[in-house]
Amino acid sequence: MKNSIVIAVAAPLLLSLGACKSPSTPDGPYQPVSESLRSSLLAEERNHEAADLIYTEPEEAERLLREALTADIYFGPAHNNLGVLYLEQGKLFEAANEFEWARKLMPGAPDPRMNLALTLEVAGRVTEAITEYETALEVSPEHVPTMQALAKLILSKDRNDIRLPKLLEAVSIRTSDSNWRTWATGHLVTRKTASE
């Protein structure tokens, strides 16, 4: 009998609290707001500020990214950067979720796909990571960071993979980083020497 009284008393209270809220105010950062209340400019500003702090002040970066997503839930770069922050913290599930959001919101961008692949790789899901790297290269065939990550992963798992020589050659030619160029060229020479 007491339980039914509590429910009967609590229900009107919940209804009255809901009635005080504006119909256009979101319940949280991942609740869409009306188009007129979205602020992509504010989201971009907060995202830019947060990007500079991800590795040095992660708590502040997260706060800024949450502000960005509260301003515009559909701002893909903020989802991507929040995913990077979570990946750095070892929160793989949360990171993957943010990269999925970013991937859907930024269909032509390779970064969310590459970042999702990195997350899958860290989680030990190598086959899925390779597939996601390849998806990133389908979106942007010249994306050197994805080529580097995919070549490195394939090299660590299957040195006889038929994709490897082409990836190593592309990295050695397209990268501007001399360390990566030396790494790729060295592996190409080693493969050529081994096949002779």
MODELLER restraints for C-alpha pairs under 7 A, 6 or more apart:
rsr = mdl.restraints
at = mdl.atoms
rsr.add(forms.Gaussian(group=physical.xy_distance, feature=features.Distance(at['CA:24:A'], at['CA:33:A']), mean=6.30, stdev=0.5))
rsr.add(forms.Gaussian(group=physical.xy_distance, feature=features.Distance(at['CA:24:A'], at['CA:34:A']), mean=6.43, stdev=0.5))
rsr.add(forms.Gaussian(group=physical.xy_distance, feature=features.Distance(at['CA:25:A'], at['CA:33:A']), mean=6.73, stdev=0.5))
rsr.add(forms.Gaussian(group=physical.xy_distance, feature=features.Distance(at['CA:26:A'], at['CA:32:A']), mean=6.51, stdev=0.5))
rsr.add(forms.Gaussian(group=physical.xy_distance, feature=features.Distance(at['CA:26:A'], at['CA:33:A']), mean=5.74, stdev=0.5))
rsr.add(forms.Gaussian(group=physical.xy_distance, feature=features.Distance(at['CA:29:A'], at['CA:66:A']), mean=6.54, stdev=0.5))
rsr.add(forms.Gaussian(group=physical.xy_distance, feature=features.Distance(at['CA:29:A'], at['CA:69:A']), mean=5.79, stdev=0.5))
rsr.add(forms.Gaussian(group=physical.xy_distance, feature=features.Distance(at['CA:29:A'], at['CA:70:A']), mean=4.32, stdev=0.5))
rsr.add(forms.Gaussian(group=physical.xy_distance, feature=features.Distance(at['CA:29:A'], at['CA:73:A']), mean=6.84, stdev=0.5))
rsr.add(forms.Gaussian(group=physical.xy_distance, feature=features.Distance(at['CA:30:A'], at['CA:73:A']), mean=6.02, stdev=0.5))
rsr.add(forms.Gaussian(group=physical.xy_distance, feature=features.Distance(at['CA:32:A'], at['CA:73:A']), mean=6.21, stdev=0.5))
rsr.add(forms.Gaussian(group=physical.xy_distance, feature=features.Distance(at['CA:38:A'], at['CA:71:A']), mean=5.58, stdev=0.5))
rsr.add(forms.Gaussian(group=physical.xy_distance, feature=features.Distance(at['CA:38:A'], at['CA:72:A']), mean=5.06, stdev=0.5))
rsr.add(forms.Gaussian(group=physical.xy_distance, feature=features.Distance(at['CA:39:A'], at['CA:71:A']), mean=5.12, stdev=0.5))
rsr.add(forms.Gaussian(group=physical.xy_distance, feature=features.Distance(at['CA:39:A'], at['CA:72:A']), mean=5.54, stdev=0.5))
rsr.add(forms.Gaussian(group=physical.xy_distance, feature=features.Distance(at['CA:40:A'], at['CA:71:A']), mean=6.81, stdev=0.5))
rsr.add(forms.Gaussian(group=physical.xy_distance, feature=features.Distance(at['CA:40:A'], at['CA:72:A']), mean=5.60, stdev=0.5))
rsr.add(forms.Gaussian(group=physical.xy_distance, feature=features.Distance(at['CA:40:A'], at['CA:75:A']), mean=6.73, stdev=0.5))
rsr.add(forms.Gaussian(group=physical.xy_distance, feature=features.Distance(at['CA:42:A'], at['CA:68:A']), mean=6.52, stdev=0.5))
rsr.add(forms.Gaussian(group=physical.xy_distance, feature=features.Distance(at['CA:42:A'], at['CA:71:A']), mean=6.36, stdev=0.5))
rsr.add(forms.Gaussian(group=physical.xy_distance, feature=features.Distance(at['CA:43:A'], at['CA:68:A']), mean=3.83, stdev=0.5))
rsr.add(forms.Gaussian(group=physical.xy_distance, feature=features.Distance(at['CA:43:A'], at['CA:69:A']), mean=6.37, stdev=0.5))
rsr.add(forms.Gaussian(group=physical.xy_distance, feature=features.Distance(at['CA:43:A'], at['CA:71:A']), mean=5.50, stdev=0.5))
rsr.add(forms.Gaussian(group=physical.xy_distance, feature=features.Distance(at['CA:43:A'], at['CA:72:A']), mean=5.85, stdev=0.5))
rsr.add(forms.Gaussian(group=physical.xy_distance, feature=features.Distance(at['CA:43:A'], at['CA:75:A']), mean=6.76, stdev=0.5))
rsr.add(forms.Gaussian(group=physical.xy_distance, feature=features.Distance(at['CA:44:A'], at['CA:68:A']), mean=6.88, stdev=0.5))
rsr.add(forms.Gaussian(group=physical.xy_distance, feature=features.Distance(at['CA:46:A'], at['CA:64:A']), mean=5.35, stdev=0.5))
rsr.add(forms.Gaussian(group=physical.xy_distance, feature=features.Distance(at['CA:46:A'], at['CA:65:A']), mean=6.28, stdev=0.5))
rsr.add(forms.Gaussian(group=physical.xy_distance, feature=features.Distance(at['CA:46:A'], at['CA:67:A']), mean=6.77, stdev=0.5))
rsr.add(forms.Gaussian(group=physical.xy_distance, feature=features.Distance(at['CA:46:A'], at['CA:68:A']), mean=5.24, stdev=0.5))
rsr.add(forms.Gaussian(group=physical.xy_distance, feature=features.Distance(at['CA:47:A'], at['CA:64:A']), mean=6.70, stdev=0.5))
rsr.add(forms.Gaussian(group=physical.xy_distance, feature=features.Distance(at['CA:47:A'], at['CA:65:A']), mean=5.64, stdev=0.5))
rsr.add(forms.Gaussian(group=physical.xy_distance, feature=features.Distance(at['CA:47:A'], at['CA:68:A']), mean=5.98, stdev=0.5))
rsr.add(forms.Gaussian(group=physical.xy_distance, feature=features.Distance(at['CA:47:A'], at['CA:78:A']), mean=5.39, stdev=0.5))
rsr.add(forms.Gaussian(group=physical.xy_distance, feature=features.Distance(at['CA:50:A'], at['CA:61:A']), mean=4.30, stdev=0.5))
rsr.add(forms.Gaussian(group=physical.xy_distance, feature=features.Distance(at['CA:50:A'], at['CA:64:A']), mean=5.61, stdev=0.5))
rsr.add(forms.Gaussian(group=physical.xy_distance, feature=features.Distance(at['CA:50:A'], at['CA:65:A']), mean=6.21, stdev=0.5))
rsr.add(forms.Gaussian(group=physical.xy_distance, feature=features.Distance(at['CA:51:A'], at['CA:81:A']), mean=6.75, stdev=0.5))
rsr.add(forms.Gaussian(group=physical.xy_distance, feature=features.Distance(at['CA:53:A'], at['CA:61:A']), mean=5.35, stdev=0.5))
rsr.add(forms.Gaussian(group=physical.xy_distance, feature=features.Distance(at['CA:54:A'], at['CA:61:A']), mean=5.34, stdev=0.5))
rsr.add(forms.Gaussian(group=physical.xy_distance, feature=features.Distance(at['CA:54:A'], at['CA:85:A']), mean=5.96, stdev=0.5))
rsr.add(forms.Gaussian(group=physical.xy_distance, feature=features.Distance(at['CA:58:A'], at['CA:85:A']), mean=6.91, stdev=0.5))
rsr.add(forms.Gaussian(group=physical.xy_distance, feature=features.Distance(at['CA:62:A'], at['CA:82:A']), mean=6.73, stdev=0.5))
rsr.add(forms.Gaussian(group=physical.xy_distance, feature=features.Distance(at['CA:65:A'], at['CA:78:A']), mean=5.88, stdev=0.5))
rsr.add(forms.Gaussian(group=physical.xy_distance, feature=features.Distance(at['CA:65:A'], at['CA:82:A']), mean=6.38, stdev=0.5))
rsr.add(forms.Gaussian(group=physical.xy_distance, feature=features.Distance(at['CA:68:A'], at['CA:78:A']), mean=6.57, stdev=0.5))
rsr.add(forms.Gaussian(group=physical.xy_distance, feature=features.Distance(at['CA:69:A'], at['CA:75:A']), mean=6.70, stdev=0.5))
rsr.add(forms.Gaussian(group=physical.xy_distance, feature=features.Distance(at['CA:69:A'], at['CA:78:A']), mean=6.66, stdev=0.5))
rsr.add(forms.Gaussian(group=physical.xy_distance, feature=features.Distance(at['CA:74:A'], at['CA:105:A']), mean=6.64, stdev=0.5))
rsr.add(forms.Gaussian(group=physical.xy_distance, feature=features.Distance(at['CA:76:A'], at['CA:101:A']), mean=6.94, stdev=0.5))
rsr.add(forms.Gaussian(group=physical.xy_distance, feature=features.Distance(at['CA:76:A'], at['CA:102:A']), mean=4.48, stdev=0.5))
rsr.add(forms.Gaussian(group=physical.xy_distance, feature=features.Distance(at['CA:76:A'], at['CA:105:A']), mean=5.17, stdev=0.5))
rsr.add(forms.Gaussian(group=physical.xy_distance, feature=features.Distance(at['CA:76:A'], at['CA:106:A']), mean=5.94, stdev=0.5))
rsr.add(forms.Gaussian(group=physical.xy_distance, feature=features.Distance(at['CA:77:A'], at['CA:102:A']), mean=6.55, stdev=0.5))
rsr.add(forms.Gaussian(group=physical.xy_distance, feature=features.Distance(at['CA:79:A'], at['CA:98:A']), mean=5.10, stdev=0.5))
rsr.add(forms.Gaussian(group=physical.xy_distance, feature=features.Distance(at['CA:79:A'], at['CA:99:A']), mean=6.54, stdev=0.5))
rsr.add(forms.Gaussian(group=physical.xy_distance, feature=features.Distance(at['CA:79:A'], at['CA:101:A']), mean=6.37, stdev=0.5))
rsr.add(forms.Gaussian(group=physical.xy_distance, feature=features.Distance(at['CA:79:A'], at['CA:102:A']), mean=5.30, stdev=0.5))
rsr.add(forms.Gaussian(group=physical.xy_distance, feature=features.Distance(at['CA:80:A'], at['CA:98:A']), mean=6.09, stdev=0.5))
rsr.add(forms.Gaussian(group=physical.xy_distance, feature=features.Distance(at['CA:80:A'], at['CA:99:A']), mean=5.40, stdev=0.5))
rsr.add(forms.Gaussian(group=physical.xy_distance, feature=features.Distance(at['CA:80:A'], at['CA:102:A']), mean=5.30, stdev=0.5))
rsr.add(forms.Gaussian(group=physical.xy_distance, feature=features.Distance(at['CA:80:A'], at['CA:112:A']), mean=5.89, stdev=0.5))
rsr.add(forms.Gaussian(group=physical.xy_distance, feature=features.Distance(at['CA:82:A'], at['CA:98:A']), mean=6.55, stdev=0.5))
rsr.add(forms.Gaussian(group=physical.xy_distance, feature=features.Distance(at['CA:83:A'], at['CA:94:A']), mean=6.94, stdev=0.5))
rsr.add(forms.Gaussian(group=physical.xy_distance, feature=features.Distance(at['CA:83:A'], at['CA:95:A']), mean=4.06, stdev=0.5))
rsr.add(forms.Gaussian(group=physical.xy_distance, feature=features.Distance(at['CA:83:A'], at['CA:96:A']), mean=6.74, stdev=0.5))
rsr.add(forms.Gaussian(group=physical.xy_distance, feature=features.Distance(at['CA:83:A'], at['CA:98:A']), mean=4.88, stdev=0.5))
rsr.add(forms.Gaussian(group=physical.xy_distance, feature=features.Distance(at['CA:83:A'], at['CA:99:A']), mean=5.67, stdev=0.5))
rsr.add(forms.Gaussian(group=physical.xy_distance, feature=features.Distance(at['CA:84:A'], at['CA:95:A']), mean=6.62, stdev=0.5))
rsr.add(forms.Gaussian(group=physical.xy_distance, feature=features.Distance(at['CA:86:A'], at['CA:92:A']), mean=6.78, stdev=0.5))
rsr.add(forms.Gaussian(group=physical.xy_distance, feature=features.Distance(at['CA:86:A'], at['CA:94:A']), mean=6.31, stdev=0.5))
rsr.add(forms.Gaussian(group=physical.xy_distance, feature=features.Distance(at['CA:86:A'], at['CA:95:A']), mean=4.95, stdev=0.5))
rsr.add(forms.Gaussian(group=physical.xy_distance, feature=features.Distance(at['CA:87:A'], at['CA:95:A']), mean=5.33, stdev=0.5))
rsr.add(forms.Gaussian(group=physical.xy_distance, feature=features.Distance(at['CA:87:A'], at['CA:119:A']), mean=6.74, stdev=0.5))
rsr.add(forms.Gaussian(group=physical.xy_distance, feature=features.Distance(at['CA:92:A'], at['CA:119:A']), mean=6.18, stdev=0.5))
rsr.add(forms.Gaussian(group=physical.xy_distance, feature=features.Distance(at['CA:96:A'], at['CA:116:A']), mean=5.72, stdev=0.5))
rsr.add(forms.Gaussian(group=physical.xy_distance, feature=features.Distance(at['CA:96:A'], at['CA:119:A']), mean=6.45, stdev=0.5))
rsr.add(forms.Gaussian(group=physical.xy_distance, feature=features.Distance(at['CA:99:A'], at['CA:112:A']), mean=5.19, stdev=0.5))
rsr.add(forms.Gaussian(group=physical.xy_distance, feature=features.Distance(at['CA:99:A'], at['CA:115:A']), mean=6.77, stdev=0.5))
rsr.add(forms.Gaussian(group=physical.xy_distance, feature=features.Distance(at['CA:99:A'], at['CA:116:A']), mean=5.63, stdev=0.5))
rsr.add(forms.Gaussian(group=physical.xy_distance, feature=features.Distance(at['CA:102:A'], at['CA:112:A']), mean=5.83, stdev=0.5))
rsr.add(forms.Gaussian(group=physical.xy_distance, feature=features.Distance(at['CA:103:A'], at['CA:112:A']), mean=5.22, stdev=0.5))
rsr.add(forms.Gaussian(group=physical.xy_distance, feature=features.Distance(at['CA:103:A'], at['CA:113:A']), mean=6.20, stdev=0.5))
rsr.add(forms.Gaussian(group=physical.xy_distance, feature=features.Distance(at['CA:108:A'], at['CA:139:A']), mean=5.93, stdev=0.5))
rsr.add(forms.Gaussian(group=physical.xy_distance, feature=features.Distance(at['CA:109:A'], at['CA:139:A']), mean=6.80, stdev=0.5))
rsr.add(forms.Gaussian(group=physical.xy_distance, feature=features.Distance(at['CA:110:A'], at['CA:136:A']), mean=4.67, stdev=0.5))
rsr.add(forms.Gaussian(group=physical.xy_distance, feature=features.Distance(at['CA:110:A'], at['CA:139:A']), mean=6.04, stdev=0.5))
rsr.add(forms.Gaussian(group=physical.xy_distance, feature=features.Distance(at['CA:110:A'], at['CA:140:A']), mean=5.95, stdev=0.5))
rsr.add(forms.Gaussian(group=physical.xy_distance, feature=features.Distance(at['CA:113:A'], at['CA:132:A']), mean=6.06, stdev=0.5))
rsr.add(forms.Gaussian(group=physical.xy_distance, feature=features.Distance(at['CA:113:A'], at['CA:133:A']), mean=6.72, stdev=0.5))
rsr.add(forms.Gaussian(group=physical.xy_distance, feature=features.Distance(at['CA:113:A'], at['CA:135:A']), mean=6.99, stdev=0.5))
rsr.add(forms.Gaussian(group=physical.xy_distance, feature=features.Distance(at['CA:113:A'], at['CA:136:A']), mean=5.25, stdev=0.5))
rsr.add(forms.Gaussian(group=physical.xy_distance, feature=features.Distance(at['CA:114:A'], at['CA:132:A']), mean=6.78, stdev=0.5))
rsr.add(forms.Gaussian(group=physical.xy_distance, feature=features.Distance(at['CA:114:A'], at['CA:133:A']), mean=5.55, stdev=0.5))
rsr.add(forms.Gaussian(group=physical.xy_distance, feature=features.Distance(at['CA:114:A'], at['CA:136:A']), mean=5.89, stdev=0.5))
rsr.add(forms.Gaussian(group=physical.xy_distance, feature=features.Distance(at['CA:114:A'], at['CA:146:A']), mean=5.98, stdev=0.5))
rsr.add(forms.Gaussian(group=physical.xy_distance, feature=features.Distance(at['CA:117:A'], at['CA:129:A']), mean=4.30, stdev=0.5))
rsr.add(forms.Gaussian(group=physical.xy_distance, feature=features.Distance(at['CA:117:A'], at['CA:130:A']), mean=6.94, stdev=0.5))
rsr.add(forms.Gaussian(group=physical.xy_distance, feature=features.Distance(at['CA:117:A'], at['CA:132:A']), mean=5.14, stdev=0.5))
rsr.add(forms.Gaussian(group=physical.xy_distance, feature=features.Distance(at['CA:117:A'], at['CA:133:A']), mean=5.70, stdev=0.5))
rsr.add(forms.Gaussian(group=physical.xy_distance, feature=features.Distance(at['CA:118:A'], at['CA:129:A']), mean=6.71, stdev=0.5))
rsr.add(forms.Gaussian(group=physical.xy_distance, feature=features.Distance(at['CA:120:A'], at['CA:126:A']), mean=6.76, stdev=0.5))
rsr.add(forms.Gaussian(group=physical.xy_distance, feature=features.Distance(at['CA:120:A'], at['CA:128:A']), mean=6.67, stdev=0.5))
rsr.add(forms.Gaussian(group=physical.xy_distance, feature=features.Distance(at['CA:120:A'], at['CA:129:A']), mean=5.11, stdev=0.5))
rsr.add(forms.Gaussian(group=physical.xy_distance, feature=features.Distance(at['CA:121:A'], at['CA:129:A']), mean=5.34, stdev=0.5))
rsr.add(forms.Gaussian(group=physical.xy_distance, feature=features.Distance(at['CA:130:A'], at['CA:150:A']), mean=6.60, stdev=0.5))
rsr.add(forms.Gaussian(group=physical.xy_distance, feature=features.Distance(at['CA:133:A'], at['CA:146:A']), mean=6.24, stdev=0.5))
rsr.add(forms.Gaussian(group=physical.xy_distance, feature=features.Distance(at['CA:133:A'], at['CA:150:A']), mean=6.16, stdev=0.5))
rsr.add(forms.Gaussian(group=physical.xy_distance, feature=features.Distance(at['CA:137:A'], at['CA:143:A']), mean=6.56, stdev=0.5))
rsr.add(forms.Gaussian(group=physical.xy_distance, feature=features.Distance(at['CA:137:A'], at['CA:146:A']), mean=6.87, stdev=0.5))
rsr.add(forms.Gaussian(group=physical.xy_distance, feature=features.Distance(at['CA:144:A'], at['CA:171:A']), mean=6.56, stdev=0.5))
rsr.add(forms.Gaussian(group=physical.xy_distance, feature=features.Distance(at['CA:144:A'], at['CA:174:A']), mean=6.77, stdev=0.5))
rsr.add(forms.Gaussian(group=physical.xy_distance, feature=features.Distance(at['CA:144:A'], at['CA:175:A']), mean=6.34, stdev=0.5))
rsr.add(forms.Gaussian(group=physical.xy_distance, feature=features.Distance(at['CA:147:A'], at['CA:167:A']), mean=6.19, stdev=0.5))
rsr.add(forms.Gaussian(group=physical.xy_distance, feature=features.Distance(at['CA:147:A'], at['CA:171:A']), mean=6.45, stdev=0.5))
rsr.add(forms.Gaussian(group=physical.xy_distance, feature=features.Distance(at['CA:148:A'], at['CA:171:A']), mean=6.22, stdev=0.5))
rsr.add(forms.Gaussian(group=physical.xy_distance, feature=features.Distance(at['CA:151:A'], at['CA:164:A']), mean=6.15, stdev=0.5))
rsr.add(forms.Gaussian(group=physical.xy_distance, feature=features.Distance(at['CA:151:A'], at['CA:167:A']), mean=5.81, stdev=0.5))
rsr.add(forms.Gaussian(group=physical.xy_distance, feature=features.Distance(at['CA:151:A'], at['CA:168:A']), mean=6.39, stdev=0.5))
rsr.add(forms.Gaussian(group=physical.xy_distance, feature=features.Distance(at['CA:154:A'], at['CA:164:A']), mean=6.86, stdev=0.5))
rsr.add(forms.Gaussian(group=physical.xy_distance, feature=features.Distance(at['CA:165:A'], at['CA:188:A']), mean=6.72, stdev=0.5))
rsr.add(forms.Gaussian(group=physical.xy_distance, feature=features.Distance(at['CA:168:A'], at['CA:184:A']), mean=5.05, stdev=0.5))
rsr.add(forms.Gaussian(group=physical.xy_distance, feature=features.Distance(at['CA:168:A'], at['CA:188:A']), mean=6.54, stdev=0.5))
rsr.add(forms.Gaussian(group=physical.xy_distance, feature=features.Distance(at['CA:169:A'], at['CA:184:A']), mean=6.93, stdev=0.5))
rsr.add(forms.Gaussian(group=physical.xy_distance, feature=features.Distance(at['CA:171:A'], at['CA:181:A']), mean=6.52, stdev=0.5))
rsr.add(forms.Gaussian(group=physical.xy_distance, feature=features.Distance(at['CA:171:A'], at['CA:184:A']), mean=6.24, stdev=0.5))
rsr.add(forms.Gaussian(group=physical.xy_distance, feature=features.Distance(at['CA:172:A'], at['CA:181:A']), mean=4.40, stdev=0.5))
rsr.add(forms.Gaussian(group=physical.xy_distance, feature=features.Distance(at['CA:172:A'], at['CA:184:A']), mean=5.23, stdev=0.5))
rsr.add(forms.Gaussian(group=physical.xy_distance, feature=features.Distance(at['CA:172:A'], at['CA:185:A']), mean=5.75, stdev=0.5))
rsr.add(forms.Gaussian(group=physical.xy_distance, feature=features.Distance(at['CA:175:A'], at['CA:181:A']), mean=6.29, stdev=0.5))
